[in-house]
Amino acid sequence: MAGPILIVEDNEANRVLLEEILTLGNYEVLKAVDGEEGVRLAREQQPRLILMDIQLPGLDGISATQVLKGDSLTRHIPVVAISSYAYEREKELFRAAGGDAYLTKPIDVDVVLQTVARFLEGEASGGKNA
């Protein structure tokens, strides 16, 4: 079983849905409900990938990504935004914070699994994304 993958999502329904999708792909899942908990878990557990909501209470997803990408312990971990905001400005801010990919809600099962596989296969082949 590959993993873990960290889900940082404050909405319980979205968090459960993402967990179920990742379980379909036989991935181990860690969960955080806000940016602070996401950063802490990323530092402690060293997930292979982070799925990050943008609109979070407290430390938002863009700021959490910036913290993670500025930390030598976590900067290597890919961060994929999953957000209901499809505005170019949000995408630009996320990319500027060091984010690796941006998916929009509603959550598409196939797109999530393909994106996860792309990042994890890239890791398995020495960093070359398929």
FENQUI-V395280 format. One record per residue. RES is the residue in three letters. PSI is psi in degrees with one decimal (none if undefined). Layout:
res=(RES	RES)
psi=(PSI	PSI)
//
This chain:
res=(MET	ALA	GLY	PRO	ILE	LEU	ILE	VAL	GLU	ASP	ASN	GLU	ALA	ASN	ARG	VAL	LEU	LEU	GLU	GLU	ILE	LEU	THR	LEU	GLY	ASN	TYR	GLU	VAL	LEU	LYS	ALA	VAL	ASP	GLY	GLU	GLU	GLY	VAL	ARG	LEU	ALA	ARG	GLU	GLN	GLN	PRO	ARG	LEU	ILE	LEU	MET	ASP	ILE	GLN	LEU	PRO	GLY	LEU	ASP	GLY	ILE	SER	ALA	THR	GLN	VAL	LEU	LYS	GLY	ASP	SER	LEU	THR	ARG	HIS	ILE	PRO	VAL	VAL	ALA	ILE	SER	SER	TYR	ALA	TYR	GLU	ARG	GLU	LYS	GLU	LEU	PHE	ARG	ALA	ALA	GLY	GLY	ASP	ALA	TYR	LEU	THR	LYS	PRO	ILE	ASP	VAL	ASP	VAL	VAL	LEU	GLN	THR	VAL	ALA	ARG	PHE	LEU	GLU	GLY	GLU	ALA	SER	GLY	GLY	LYS	ASN	ALA)
psi=(128.5	152.3	-172.6	161.9	131.8	125.3	123.2	102.0	125.5	-21.0	117.6	-41.9	-43.3	-38.7	-45.7	-43.3	-47.0	-40.3	-43.1	-40.9	-46.7	-33.1	-36.0	-34.8	9.6	35.9	141.8	139.2	136.4	149.6	140.7	147.3	-5.6	172.1	-39.9	-46.3	-37.1	-45.1	-44.6	-48.1	-37.7	-41.8	-41.4	-41.7	-14.5	61.3	159.8	-18.4	148.0	128.8	114.0	120.7	151.4	-45.6	98.6	151.9	148.4	-121.0	111.8	171.2	-34.5	-44.9	-40.7	-40.0	-42.0	-41.8	-47.0	-42.8	-16.4	-0.1	126.2	-23.1	-25.8	-4.4	-23.0	-12.5	122.2	139.6	121.9	121.3	140.0	107.7	152.2	-9.5	116.0	15.5	139.1	-37.3	-43.4	-43.7	-41.9	-43.6	-40.6	-45.2	-41.1	-29.2	-8.5	4.4	150.3	-28.9	159.6	116.6	144.3	149.4	154.3	149.9	127.7	116.7	-50.4	-42.1	-42.3	-49.6	-38.8	-40.9	-45.7	-48.6	-40.5	-44.9	-41.0	-34.0	-37.5	-38.3	-43.2	-27.4	22.0	25.0	0.4	112.2	139.0	none)
//
